[in-house]
Amino acid sequence: MEKWSLEQIADNVHRVEEAVAEACVKAGRRREEVTLVGVTKTVEAARVNAAIAAGLTHIGENYVQELLAKKPELHLDGVRLDLIGHLQTNKVKQVLSEVDVIQSVDSLKLAQTVSKVAANKGLTGRVLVEVNIGDEASKTGLPREQLTELLSQIAELPHICVEGLMCIPPILETEAARRKVFSEMYEMFLDIKGKKLDNIDMNTLSMGMSADFTEAILEGSTMVRVGTALFGHRVYPAK
Ligand SMILES: *Cc1c(COP(=O)(O)O)cnc(C)c1O
């Protein structure tokens, strides 16, 4: 296991927090418009708790198994926990009431399952729709051409609410190319926000990671998901 210290994690949280604040100033936006989510895949609970102690208020986990195993050890009082990784329909039942928002809904089948499981539990499933903004065949996320149709189908489901959009853009060489992709997401976000569809309450645009969150904030992101800049390089367990 990598060496780490409470001070180092606290430093990282403060550094990233400052960079987010700076990006907001640069963008002419208020700091409260952007939420910092700490991405904690592969990060053990003690390190996550160190980040929470240093002020982190939002956590994102990728894998259902890891999330369920780690959650009892996390100091989540007042902290929001989201699922940000790809979700299989057969795991919705396990995870739905364990998280605040599922950020990775990318198909009608998954949305239907969320609504059904939520109905059984007597709640409303809060989700973001993940858009495959780079049109990459290898990536998860809904092709952007299908977004309007999916949202009109979700409007018919009784126990789900779409709170926004999420994306993991492709790796692009130039700042201009990256900002173009983020601005396209922002346009889609605004467009849907203006439509007033049932079960859609657009308030979150989740985009920007360690390497590009400043650019994402400049283009309208309301939620950045940062892992490496907070916790260092991830060490995946050997299989
Ligand atoms: C891992 C991950 C991140 C964080 O990536 P970093 O580059 O480490 O900041 C953000 N979002 C998703 C969906 C991820 O899987």
The ligand as a Gaussian input file, in Angstrom:
#p B3LYP/6-31G(d) Opt

LIG

0 1
 C      -11.884000       7.708000     -11.982000
 C      -12.955000       8.656000     -12.370000
 C      -12.851000      10.055000     -12.158000
 C      -11.639000      10.727000     -11.567000
 O      -10.561000      10.717000     -12.440000
 P       -9.172000      11.471000     -12.052000
 O       -8.530000      11.688000     -13.360000
 O       -8.424000      10.543000     -11.166000
 O       -9.530000      12.734000     -11.381000
 C      -13.949000      10.846000     -12.486000
 N      -15.075000      10.318000     -13.004000
 C      -15.208000       9.001000     -13.234000
 C      -16.481000       8.491000     -13.802000
 C      -14.160000       8.137000     -12.935000
 O      -14.295000       6.817000     -13.187000

